Structures are given as C-alpha cells and as structure tokens.
Amino acid sequence: MHRMNKAEILRYIDERADLFDACAVENCFTGSAWLRHLVEQVTDSQSRFAAPEYLANGGESTMLLYAPRRGEPFRPLVNYYASLASPICSRSANIEVEARHLIRQLRKEPVVDFSPLSTRTAESLANALRQEQWYSRRYFCFGNWYLPSEGLSFTEYMKARPSQLRNTWERKRKKFQGSARIEIFTSDAQRGIEAFQTVYARSWKNPEPYPDFVPGWARICSRNEWLRLGVAWLDETPIAAQFWFVHHGRAYIYKLAYDENYANWSAGTVLTAALMEHVLDKDRVHEVDYLTGDDPYKKTWMNHRRERVGLVACNLRTFGGTVRALREYGGSATAELRNRFRNPASTPSGRDGTAPSRLPAA
C-alpha cells in the first residue's frame, strides 16, 4: 500500500487520471479534476494519504484514503463538499472481489470510516470486510433527492409538479420579463461566478470554510463545459444564483443562494425552473441530483429519494480495531434495547434501522 504526502497524492492522481475519470461516469466525485481540486484546497502538510492498489488480469483497482490529521482514522478522499464516495475505483465489475484485495492491504489500520456511500456499495463493502475478518457497523448519513429524467421534457416535468409550485412559478416568471432577467453561464463564466459570490455573501448562509473551493470548482467546470450557473438579475443587481453542473448525463444541483432583501421576487423558484428547462431540454440529462440533505423544498422539485450511509470498519486483527468494534457493537445493542422498550411491538433495529451485524470471531 502506498502511503503518501500531499505532493505525492497529487502526482498519483495525475498518473492514474484515466482510471479515476472512467469511474467518474457513475460518480462525478471520483474524477481526477475533482480529486485534484479537493486535495489542493482542503488538505495540508498534516494530512495523511494512502492508496491500496491491486493489479491483475490487465485490470486495475485502487482505493484513495486520507486522514486530515495524524491519529485520525482513514476515510475516502471526500469531505462535505461531495455527497457520494466511491472508495473503490476499478475497471472490474466485481467490486466485492476487488474490495477484498484492497482491504487486505489495510491490515495495520485499526479503523476506517467509509462514508457517504450508496446502499449498494455499502452492502458490497460490508460483505468484503466481513470475509476479511473486519467488523462493520452501518449508519445513516443523509437523504438524497433525485429525478430520473430519461426522455423527460420540461413541459412534462412541470405538469407533474405540485400545483402550489406551478402557480408560484407561472405568476412570478411574468415579473422577469421587464427589469428582471435570468442568465445561464456555461463558459467564460467569471462574471457569473462573481455574481454568485456576491449573492452568497448577502444570503443567510455561513461563509465557506474554504472560500476558494466553490469558485475554483466553478472555473474548472467552465473550462470543461460542465458548468450551468444561473443568475437572476434585477437591472444590474444579482438577487439569486445557483451553481449546477452537468457530468456524464447527470445534472448536479450544487450550491444555491438568494438575497433575502428580494425574497418577494421568488427568484429562486424562477431560477430553478430555468435551469431545469436547460438541463432537460438542451442537455437531455438522464438524472437530476439534489445532492445532500432532506430539505423540505427538495421534494417539490424531485420525485425520488435514496439514502446515503456510512460504514465504520474495525480491523479485528488489531487491538485498536477490536476495542472500537466492541464499542460500536455495544452502542448498537444498547440502541436496540432502548428501541424495544419504547415500542415493544417494533422490529429490533440498530441505529440506522437495520439489525446490527454480529461481531465475528477475531
């Protein structure tokens, strides 16, 4: 297993860019452009990196892991700027087999925290961990609202929206035919990025912990023609802005903001509809993804929900991993007992609503 510093992991990403970009077809947050930007912007000289690697039969698999500080457990190379981790990047279709080869290279690591995962990835990874004598506990991360949109036109889409949303949109968009307007930037987007930053600074949202991350990613998206950055203007004043990007047939709704001083314009509703029309009718995406969270407004725009989960993986061949496994298992068992006392008729469950897995023998 390769252990690397920041300069070395950047070089590793560049050397295997083709592999990471192939995996990004299913998850944009595994692409080389995203990984490089993340490492450059949010890690430092204290960060640790590891890359288990497996080469066989002409195939190639790797697992990118990092720990922000020494003493912290490894995790996939993502943070809160990404809503999905695909920790195993492979050209093989059998992820579970590849995962076992990669996990064997983590034999000295007591704990790895894999999140946020799709439920399918979590199941495959948990199976591989169990076969390699690791204990894992699955936990809930957040809900993810999305819209399957293969062949869906904007007109059809809006007909299926709740009547309150349609009425608000139809009434408010008429106001955007005078001094107000919508502009969508896809390239040469510096003016749009500056407008987004202006709106974000005037919005209710807290300042970004890494202020260059979002505008930097917008510039990368602009260069690659992925950017769909919408701005609502009132004369020359930006009053709402949304940062979407399109990647391999998926539209990702990434960052939203509006100036509360202009809330009566409902610019966010008009702007979301304009961007939705763009990605459905022009980009013809097969999915629109609202990314992280169960914010109530998302269900008015989307019609499907899935869950992102995590796995705390404890290596039973290490003392630290065994201690953590006992703590995790005990916590799940305690939660199950509390749940049964609260509701005796309910099915026993762990913290995430699933029965805790048995602690295997070391």
DODO-544438 format. One record per residue (C-alpha): residue number from 1; chain; x, y, z. Coordinates in Angstrom, 3 decimals, always signed. Layout:
BEGIN
<pt NUM; 'A'; <X; Y; Z>>
...
//
This chain:
BEGIN
<pt 1; 'A'; <+0.000; +0.000; +0.000>>
<pt 2; 'A'; <+1.279; +3.425; -0.950>>
<pt 3; 'A'; <+1.446; +5.990; +1.882>>
<pt 4; 'A'; <+1.862; +9.477; +0.552>>
<pt 5; 'A'; <+2.103; +13.130; +1.388>>
<pt 6; 'A'; <+0.180; +15.881; -0.400>>
<pt 7; 'A'; <+2.619; +16.277; -3.303>>
<pt 8; 'A'; <+2.757; +12.509; -3.832>>
<pt 9; 'A'; <-1.022; +12.018; -3.852>>
<pt 10; 'A'; <-1.392; +14.787; -6.449>>
<pt 11; 'A'; <+1.156; +13.019; -8.627>>
<pt 12; 'A'; <-0.643; +9.702; -8.096>>
<pt 13; 'A'; <-3.970; +11.224; -9.200>>
<pt 14; 'A'; <-2.343; +12.597; -12.355>>
<pt 15; 'A'; <-0.705; +9.265; -13.171>>
<pt 16; 'A'; <-3.994; +7.356; -12.871>>
<pt 17; 'A'; <-6.290; +10.055; -14.208>>
<pt 18; 'A'; <-7.723; +7.723; -16.877>>
<pt 19; 'A'; <-8.884; +5.263; -14.210>>
<pt 20; 'A'; <-10.431; +7.937; -11.995>>
<pt 21; 'A'; <-12.160; +9.577; -14.952>>
<pt 22; 'A'; <-13.592; +6.220; -16.064>>
<pt 23; 'A'; <-15.101; +5.768; -12.582>>
<pt 24; 'A'; <-16.488; +9.324; -12.709>>
<pt 25; 'A'; <-19.046; +8.193; -15.292>>
<pt 26; 'A'; <-21.074; +6.898; -12.325>>
<pt 27; 'A'; <-19.908; +9.360; -9.665>>
<pt 28; 'A'; <-18.503; +12.759; -10.576>>
<pt 29; 'A'; <-16.751; +12.991; -7.197>>
<pt 30; 'A'; <-14.247; +10.311; -8.232>>
<pt 31; 'A'; <-12.961; +12.185; -11.291>>
<pt 32; 'A'; <-9.355; +13.365; -11.440>>
<pt 33; 'A'; <-10.355; +17.042; -11.731>>
<pt 34; 'A'; <-12.451; +16.854; -8.558>>
<pt 35; 'A'; <-9.869; +14.827; -6.605>>
<pt 36; 'A'; <-7.030; +17.156; -7.509>>
<pt 37; 'A'; <-9.080; +20.244; -6.603>>
<pt 38; 'A'; <-10.103; +18.725; -3.274>>
<pt 39; 'A'; <-6.524; +17.844; -2.315>>
<pt 40; 'A'; <-5.207; +21.255; -3.332>>
<pt 41; 'A'; <-7.892; +23.223; -1.495>>
<pt 42; 'A'; <-8.721; +21.395; +1.737>>
<pt 43; 'A'; <-5.700; +19.303; +2.741>>
<pt 44; 'A'; <-2.351; +20.408; +4.147>>
<pt 45; 'A'; <+1.034; +19.119; +5.240>>
<pt 46; 'A'; <-0.553; +17.360; +8.241>>
<pt 47; 'A'; <-2.877; +15.254; +6.084>>
<pt 48; 'A'; <-2.064; +11.573; +5.523>>
<pt 49; 'A'; <-2.913; +9.689; +2.347>>
<pt 50; 'A'; <-2.986; +6.004; +1.445>>
<pt 51; 'A'; <-3.724; +4.175; -1.788>>
<pt 52; 'A'; <-4.132; +0.392; -1.660>>
<pt 53; 'A'; <-3.743; -0.892; -5.201>>
<pt 54; 'A'; <-4.474; -4.176; -6.963>>
<pt 55; 'A'; <-3.381; -5.119; -10.479>>
<pt 56; 'A'; <-4.471; -8.412; -12.036>>
<pt 57; 'A'; <-5.535; -9.816; -15.407>>
<pt 58; 'A'; <-4.973; -6.498; -17.089>>
<pt 59; 'A'; <-7.293; -4.775; -14.616>>
<pt 60; 'A'; <-6.576; -2.051; -12.098>>
<pt 61; 'A'; <-8.222; -1.138; -8.809>>
<pt 62; 'A'; <-7.351; +1.433; -6.199>>
<pt 63; 'A'; <-8.811; +2.907; -3.018>>
<pt 64; 'A'; <-7.972; +6.516; -2.187>>
<pt 65; 'A'; <-7.982; +7.236; +1.552>>
<pt 66; 'A'; <-6.965; +10.191; +3.669>>
<pt 67; 'A'; <-6.869; +11.336; +7.270>>
<pt 68; 'A'; <-6.931; +15.094; +7.951>>
<pt 69; 'A'; <-4.590; +14.722; +10.924>>
<pt 70; 'A'; <-2.347; +12.080; +12.427>>
<pt 71; 'A'; <-4.217; +9.892; +14.878>>
<pt 72; 'A'; <-7.499; +10.188; +12.962>>
<pt 73; 'A'; <-8.857; +7.158; +11.058>>
<pt 74; 'A'; <-8.604; +6.975; +7.303>>
<pt 75; 'A'; <-11.680; +7.804; +5.242>>
<pt 76; 'A'; <-12.382; +8.014; +1.492>>
<pt 77; 'A'; <-10.910; +11.037; -0.257>>
<pt 78; 'A'; <-14.072; +13.133; +0.074>>
<pt 79; 'A'; <-15.436; +15.646; +2.555>>
<pt 80; 'A'; <-18.660; +17.641; +2.978>>
<pt 81; 'A'; <-18.204; +19.229; -0.468>>
<pt 82; 'A'; <-19.088; +15.838; -2.011>>
<pt 83; 'A'; <-22.311; +13.898; -1.466>>
<pt 84; 'A'; <-21.132; +10.440; -2.551>>
<pt 85; 'A'; <-17.960; +8.432; -2.060>>
<pt 86; 'A'; <-16.980; +5.570; -4.326>>
<pt 87; 'A'; <-13.948; +4.403; -2.349>>
<pt 88; 'A'; <-13.101; +1.553; -4.733>>
<pt 89; 'A'; <-12.176; +2.777; -8.185>>
<pt 90; 'A'; <-11.906; -0.210; -10.505>>
<pt 91; 'A'; <-12.304; -1.318; -14.094>>
<pt 92; 'A'; <-13.747; -4.592; -12.810>>
<pt 93; 'A'; <-17.479; -5.151; -12.473>>
<pt 94; 'A'; <-16.992; -7.325; -9.374>>
<pt 95; 'A'; <-16.376; -4.674; -6.732>>
<pt 96; 'A'; <-16.702; -7.087; -3.826>>
<pt 97; 'A'; <-13.765; -9.219; -5.011>>
<pt 98; 'A'; <-11.659; -6.148; -5.712>>
<pt 99; 'A'; <-12.533; -4.758; -2.289>>
<pt 100; 'A'; <-11.190; -7.863; -0.546>>
<pt 101; 'A'; <-7.802; -7.476; -2.245>>
<pt 102; 'A'; <-7.647; -3.805; -1.251>>
<pt 103; 'A'; <-8.801; -4.355; +2.328>>
<pt 104; 'A'; <-6.018; -6.900; +2.873>>
<pt 105; 'A'; <-3.536; -4.083; +2.378>>
<pt 106; 'A'; <-5.088; -2.205; +5.325>>
<pt 107; 'A'; <-4.080; -4.924; +7.784>>
<pt 108; 'A'; <-2.242; -2.446; +10.048>>
<pt 109; 'A'; <-5.088; +0.071; +10.167>>
<pt 110; 'A'; <-7.402; -0.340; +13.181>>
<pt 111; 'A'; <-10.372; +1.690; +11.882>>
<pt 112; 'A'; <-11.535; +3.103; +8.540>>
<pt 113; 'A'; <-14.703; +5.211; +8.263>>
<pt 114; 'A'; <-16.302; +4.801; +4.827>>
<pt 115; 'A'; <-18.916; +7.469; +4.022>>
<pt 116; 'A'; <-21.086; +8.661; +2.405>>
<pt 117; 'A'; <-21.875; +5.531; +0.362>>
<pt 118; 'A'; <-24.745; +4.303; -1.753>>
<pt 119; 'A'; <-26.578; +1.453; -0.061>>
<pt 120; 'A'; <-25.424; -0.924; -2.803>>
<pt 121; 'A'; <-21.761; -0.006; -2.321>>
<pt 122; 'A'; <-22.163; -0.284; +1.446>>
<pt 123; 'A'; <-23.570; -3.794; +1.120>>
<pt 124; 'A'; <-20.739; -4.971; -1.159>>
<pt 125; 'A'; <-18.101; -3.373; +1.046>>
<pt 126; 'A'; <-19.616; -4.817; +4.245>>
<pt 127; 'A'; <-19.552; -8.306; +2.704>>
<pt 128; 'A'; <-15.906; -7.907; +1.739>>
<pt 129; 'A'; <-14.986; -6.577; +5.182>>
<pt 130; 'A'; <-16.720; -9.472; +6.907>>
<pt 131; 'A'; <-14.868; -12.023; +4.783>>
<pt 132; 'A'; <-11.570; -10.345; +5.713>>
<pt 133; 'A'; <-12.347; -10.506; +9.446>>
<pt 134; 'A'; <-13.367; -6.895; +9.941>>
<pt 135; 'A'; <-16.430; -5.807; +11.878>>
<pt 136; 'A'; <-18.544; -3.031; +10.357>>
<pt 137; 'A'; <-21.500; -1.026; +11.546>>
<pt 138; 'A'; <-23.679; +0.768; +9.050>>
<pt 139; 'A'; <-25.111; +4.179; +9.912>>
<pt 140; 'A'; <-27.339; +6.729; +8.215>>
<pt 141; 'A'; <-25.714; +9.843; +6.700>>
<pt 142; 'A'; <-28.444; +11.776; +4.869>>
<pt 143; 'A'; <-31.225; +11.576; +2.332>>
<pt 144; 'A'; <-30.603; +12.297; -1.336>>
<pt 145; 'A'; <-33.457; +13.542; -3.547>>
<pt 146; 'A'; <-33.214; +12.981; -7.290>>
<pt 147; 'A'; <-35.198; +12.929; -10.523>>
<pt 148; 'A'; <-34.863; +10.154; -13.138>>
<pt 149; 'A'; <-35.281; +12.169; -16.341>>
<pt 150; 'A'; <-34.511; +9.954; -19.348>>
<pt 151; 'A'; <-36.600; +11.332; -22.234>>
<pt 152; 'A'; <-38.430; +13.800; -19.961>>
<pt 153; 'A'; <-39.231; +17.239; -21.380>>
<pt 154; 'A'; <-39.502; +20.350; -19.248>>
<pt 155; 'A'; <-43.180; +20.745; -20.154>>
<pt 156; 'A'; <-43.960; +17.215; -18.979>>
<pt 157; 'A'; <-41.883; +17.760; -15.879>>
<pt 158; 'A'; <-43.680; +20.962; -14.828>>
<pt 159; 'A'; <-47.101; +19.383; -15.377>>
<pt 160; 'A'; <-46.194; +16.829; -12.711>>
<pt 161; 'A'; <-45.102; +19.407; -10.110>>
<pt 162; 'A'; <-47.335; +20.292; -7.147>>
<pt 163; 'A'; <-49.927; +22.920; -8.031>>
<pt 164; 'A'; <-48.597; +25.416; -5.483>>
<pt 165; 'A'; <-45.138; +25.314; -7.092>>
<pt 166; 'A'; <-46.549; +25.626; -10.615>>
<pt 167; 'A'; <-48.741; +28.563; -9.639>>
<pt 168; 'A'; <-45.846; +30.395; -7.941>>
<pt 169; 'A'; <-43.609; +29.824; -10.954>>
<pt 170; 'A'; <-46.220; +30.937; -13.506>>
<pt 171; 'A'; <-47.059; +34.065; -11.518>>
<pt 172; 'A'; <-43.513; +35.124; -10.671>>
<pt 173; 'A'; <-41.858; +34.413; -14.023>>
<pt 174; 'A'; <-44.011; +37.118; -15.597>>
<pt 175; 'A'; <-42.124; +39.647; -13.457>>
<pt 176; 'A'; <-38.917; +38.505; -15.174>>
<pt 177; 'A'; <-39.979; +39.936; -18.492>>
<pt 178; 'A'; <-39.207; +43.537; -17.558>>
<pt 179; 'A'; <-36.341; +44.856; -15.455>>
<pt 180; 'A'; <-35.545; +41.367; -14.120>>
<pt 181; 'A'; <-33.957; +38.597; -16.174>>
<pt 182; 'A'; <-32.363; +35.154; -15.955>>
<pt 183; 'A'; <-28.901; +34.450; -17.339>>
<pt 184; 'A'; <-27.275; +30.999; -17.528>>
<pt 185; 'A'; <-23.487; +30.784; -17.797>>
<pt 186; 'A'; <-21.870; +27.687; -19.283>>
<pt 187; 'A'; <-18.451; +29.061; -20.249>>
<pt 188; 'A'; <-16.485; +32.314; -19.946>>
<pt 189; 'A'; <-18.211; +32.422; -16.589>>
<pt 190; 'A'; <-16.126; +34.799; -14.485>>
<pt 191; 'A'; <-18.898; +37.413; -14.427>>
<pt 192; 'A'; <-21.385; +34.761; -13.349>>
<pt 193; 'A'; <-19.031; +33.416; -10.671>>
<pt 194; 'A'; <-18.558; +36.917; -9.271>>
<pt 195; 'A'; <-22.336; +37.406; -9.232>>
<pt 196; 'A'; <-22.750; +34.093; -7.386>>
<pt 197; 'A'; <-20.210; +35.154; -4.770>>
<pt 198; 'A'; <-21.985; +38.495; -4.326>>
<pt 199; 'A'; <-25.343; +36.815; -3.752>>
<pt 200; 'A'; <-23.848; +34.187; -1.445>>
<pt 201; 'A'; <-22.264; +36.888; +0.712>>
<pt 202; 'A'; <-25.652; +38.628; +1.049>>
<pt 203; 'A'; <-27.568; +35.435; +1.775>>
<pt 204; 'A'; <-28.385; +33.728; +5.091>>
<pt 205; 'A'; <-25.631; +31.156; +4.587>>
<pt 206; 'A'; <-22.482; +30.953; +6.671>>
<pt 207; 'A'; <-19.176; +31.816; +4.991>>
<pt 208; 'A'; <-17.449; +28.867; +3.336>>
<pt 209; 'A'; <-14.597; +27.376; +5.401>>
<pt 210; 'A'; <-12.517; +27.183; +2.204>>
<pt 211; 'A'; <-13.527; +30.350; +0.319>>
<pt 212; 'A'; <-11.695; +29.433; -2.897>>
<pt 213; 'A'; <-13.157; +25.938; -3.211>>
<pt 214; 'A'; <-16.558; +26.669; -4.788>>
<pt 215; 'A'; <-15.447; +29.422; -7.224>>
<pt 216; 'A'; <-12.430; +27.300; -8.130>>
<pt 217; 'A'; <-14.626; +24.307; -8.934>>
<pt 218; 'A'; <-16.921; +26.579; -10.970>>
<pt 219; 'A'; <-13.939; +27.690; -13.051>>
<pt 220; 'A'; <-12.904; +24.051; -13.610>>
<pt 221; 'A'; <-16.471; +23.230; -14.674>>
<pt 222; 'A'; <-16.479; +26.224; -17.014>>
<pt 223; 'A'; <-13.254; +25.101; -18.707>>
<pt 224; 'A'; <-14.680; +21.617; -19.207>>
<pt 225; 'A'; <-18.112; +22.857; -20.373>>
<pt 226; 'A'; <-19.827; +21.244; -17.373>>
<pt 227; 'A'; <-20.995; +24.494; -15.794>>
<pt 228; 'A'; <-24.645; +25.559; -15.607>>
<pt 229; 'A'; <-24.548; +28.654; -13.403>>
<pt 230; 'A'; <-27.790; +30.602; -13.279>>
<pt 231; 'A'; <-28.114; +34.197; -12.083>>
<pt 232; 'A'; <-31.313; +36.182; -11.541>>
<pt 233; 'A'; <-30.692; +39.879; -12.130>>
<pt 234; 'A'; <-32.767; +42.913; -11.184>>
<pt 235; 'A'; <-31.380; +45.555; -13.501>>
<pt 236; 'A'; <-27.638; +45.025; -12.833>>
<pt 237; 'A'; <-28.017; +43.623; -9.307>>
<pt 238; 'A'; <-27.769; +39.848; -8.860>>
<pt 239; 'A'; <-30.548; +38.739; -6.480>>
<pt 240; 'A'; <-30.288; +34.925; -6.719>>
<pt 241; 'A'; <-27.715; +32.493; -8.054>>
<pt 242; 'A'; <-27.474; +28.739; -8.463>>
<pt 243; 'A'; <-24.432; +26.646; -9.306>>
<pt 244; 'A'; <-25.319; +23.452; -11.177>>
<pt 245; 'A'; <-23.026; +21.314; -13.279>>
<pt 246; 'A'; <-23.609; +18.535; -15.807>>
<pt 247; 'A'; <-21.357; +15.498; -15.930>>
<pt 248; 'A'; <-21.883; +12.306; -17.970>>
<pt 249; 'A'; <-25.620; +12.805; -18.347>>
<pt 250; 'A'; <-26.351; +13.869; -14.775>>
<pt 251; 'A'; <-27.187; +17.373; -13.595>>
<pt 252; 'A'; <-25.923; +18.132; -10.083>>
<pt 253; 'A'; <-27.588; +20.960; -8.140>>
<pt 254; 'A'; <-24.570; +22.059; -6.170>>
<pt 255; 'A'; <-24.935; +25.464; -4.477>>
<pt 256; 'A'; <-27.920; +27.803; -4.122>>
<pt 257; 'A'; <-28.264; +31.287; -2.669>>
<pt 258; 'A'; <-30.545; +34.307; -2.819>>
<pt 259; 'A'; <-30.544; +37.812; -1.397>>
<pt 260; 'A'; <-33.237; +37.943; +1.298>>
<pt 261; 'A'; <-33.824; +41.624; +0.568>>
<pt 262; 'A'; <-35.511; +40.485; -2.680>>
<pt 263; 'A'; <-37.384; +37.469; -1.305>>
<pt 264; 'A'; <-40.735; +38.735; -2.673>>
<pt 265; 'A'; <-39.469; +38.098; -6.212>>
<pt 266; 'A'; <-39.300; +34.304; -5.611>>
<pt 267; 'A'; <-36.203; +34.435; -7.792>>
<pt 268; 'A'; <-35.036; +31.048; -6.550>>
<pt 269; 'A'; <-38.160; +29.343; -7.889>>
<pt 270; 'A'; <-37.922; +31.059; -11.281>>
<pt 271; 'A'; <-34.201; +30.336; -11.488>>
<pt 272; 'A'; <-34.552; +26.642; -10.571>>
<pt 273; 'A'; <-37.196; +26.227; -13.256>>
<pt 274; 'A'; <-34.995; +27.954; -15.860>>
<pt 275; 'A'; <-32.046; +25.712; -15.079>>
<pt 276; 'A'; <-34.287; +22.637; -15.053>>
<pt 277; 'A'; <-35.545; +23.577; -18.506>>
<pt 278; 'A'; <-31.949; +23.934; -19.695>>
<pt 279; 'A'; <-30.746; +20.545; -18.421>>
<pt 280; 'A'; <-33.878; +18.668; -19.549>>
<pt 281; 'A'; <-34.439; +20.190; -22.982>>
<pt 282; 'A'; <-30.887; +21.160; -24.012>>
<pt 283; 'A'; <-28.580; +18.801; -22.114>>
<pt 284; 'A'; <-31.149; +15.959; -22.080>>
<pt 285; 'A'; <-29.746; +14.536; -18.859>>
<pt 286; 'A'; <-30.972; +11.176; -17.578>>
<pt 287; 'A'; <-30.901; +12.262; -13.914>>
<pt 288; 'A'; <-31.054; +15.429; -11.834>>
<pt 289; 'A'; <-29.429; +15.113; -8.398>>
<pt 290; 'A'; <-30.175; +17.461; -5.475>>
<pt 291; 'A'; <-27.184; +16.019; -3.602>>
<pt 292; 'A'; <-27.063; +16.308; +0.190>>
<pt 293; 'A'; <-29.995; +16.564; +2.564>>
<pt 294; 'A'; <-33.717; +16.235; +3.184>>
<pt 295; 'A'; <-34.602; +19.921; +2.953>>
<pt 296; 'A'; <-38.418; +20.060; +2.584>>
<pt 297; 'A'; <-38.363; +22.117; -0.633>>
<pt 298; 'A'; <-36.449; +19.402; -2.495>>
<pt 299; 'A'; <-39.400; +17.019; -2.658>>
<pt 300; 'A'; <-41.388; +19.648; -4.580>>
<pt 301; 'A'; <-38.793; +19.541; -7.374>>
<pt 302; 'A'; <-37.774; +15.860; -7.220>>
<pt 303; 'A'; <-39.815; +12.648; -7.053>>
<pt 304; 'A'; <-37.367; +10.023; -5.744>>
<pt 305; 'A'; <-35.345; +9.688; -2.552>>
<pt 306; 'A'; <-32.460; +7.394; -1.642>>
<pt 307; 'A'; <-30.213; +7.198; +1.379>>
<pt 308; 'A'; <-26.507; +7.695; +1.746>>
<pt 309; 'A'; <-24.950; +5.647; +4.520>>
<pt 310; 'A'; <-21.605; +5.086; +6.196>>
<pt 311; 'A'; <-19.653; +2.086; +7.446>>
<pt 312; 'A'; <-17.413; +2.173; +10.499>>
<pt 313; 'A'; <-14.956; -0.625; +9.685>>
<pt 314; 'A'; <-12.966; -2.141; +12.565>>
<pt 315; 'A'; <-9.987; -4.397; +11.941>>
<pt 316; 'A'; <-10.273; -7.311; +14.398>>
<pt 317; 'A'; <-6.637; -8.243; +13.810>>
<pt 318; 'A'; <-5.593; -5.088; +15.673>>
<pt 319; 'A'; <-6.075; -4.170; +19.314>>
<pt 320; 'A'; <-7.452; -0.722; +18.494>>
<pt 321; 'A'; <-9.859; -2.147; +15.929>>
<pt 322; 'A'; <-11.170; -4.759; +18.365>>
<pt 323; 'A'; <-11.744; -2.163; +21.081>>
<pt 324; 'A'; <-13.606; +0.094; +18.635>>
<pt 325; 'A'; <-15.659; -2.873; +17.353>>
<pt 326; 'A'; <-16.779; -3.745; +20.880>>
<pt 327; 'A'; <-17.764; -0.118; +21.459>>
<pt 328; 'A'; <-19.683; +0.085; +18.176>>
<pt 329; 'A'; <-21.409; -3.248; +18.740>>
<pt 330; 'A'; <-22.295; -2.294; +22.307>>
<pt 331; 'A'; <-23.731; +1.011; +21.116>>
<pt 332; 'A'; <-25.894; -0.754; +18.526>>
<pt 333; 'A'; <-27.121; -3.303; +21.073>>
<pt 334; 'A'; <-27.956; -0.542; +23.571>>
<pt 335; 'A'; <-29.859; +1.388; +20.898>>
<pt 336; 'A'; <-31.780; -1.775; +20.034>>
<pt 337; 'A'; <-32.808; -2.320; +23.666>>
<pt 338; 'A'; <-33.899; +1.319; +24.026>>
<pt 339; 'A'; <-35.985; +0.999; +20.877>>
<pt 340; 'A'; <-37.658; -2.195; +22.119>>
<pt 341; 'A'; <-38.562; -0.607; +25.467>>
<pt 342; 'A'; <-40.031; +2.446; +23.702>>
<pt 343; 'A'; <-42.002; +0.326; +21.252>>
<pt 344; 'A'; <-42.220; -3.348; +22.242>>
<pt 345; 'A'; <-44.066; -4.273; +19.052>>
<pt 346; 'A'; <-41.394; -2.862; +16.753>>
<pt 347; 'A'; <-38.779; -4.917; +14.960>>
<pt 348; 'A'; <-35.380; -4.828; +16.748>>
<pt 349; 'A'; <-33.110; -2.451; +14.939>>
<pt 350; 'A'; <-29.752; -0.730; +15.103>>
<pt 351; 'A'; <-29.075; +2.986; +14.902>>
<pt 352; 'A'; <-29.799; +3.119; +11.196>>
<pt 353; 'A'; <-32.951; +0.993; +11.273>>
<pt 354; 'A'; <-31.193; -2.271; +10.385>>
<pt 355; 'A'; <-30.298; -5.082; +12.710>>
<pt 356; 'A'; <-26.693; -4.755; +13.954>>
<pt 357; 'A'; <-24.406; -7.379; +12.463>>
<pt 358; 'A'; <-22.929; -9.970; +14.763>>
<pt 359; 'A'; <-19.414; -9.398; +15.978>>
<pt 360; 'A'; <-17.337; -12.095; +14.244>>
<pt 361; 'A'; <-14.598; -14.012; +15.998>>
<pt 362; 'A'; <-11.157; -12.476; +15.611>>
//
